[in-house]
C-alpha cells in the first residue's frame, strides 16, 4: 500500500504533535506554579540568615521557583 503525498512532499507533524509527554508535564507544572504564585499576593516577612525584609509572597515564590529550576538544570546528569 502506498501513501499519497502532497506536491510539497511528505506531510509534517504540527508543533503540538511534536511535544513529548515530559514537556506537557513541565508545562502543566509551570502553569500550576504560576496559579499558586498569583493566588498569594500578600506581603510577608522574609528572613534569610542575617537578611530580614518584607516582600510580596508572589515574588518570594517566583524566586524560589527560579532557584529550583536553576538547581535542577545544574544537577542534571549528562550521559
Secondary structure as UniProt FT lines:
FT   TURN            7..8
FT   TURN            15..18
FT   HELIX           21..38
FT   STRAND          43..48
FT   TURN            49..50
FT   STRAND          51..56
FT   HELIX           57..74
//
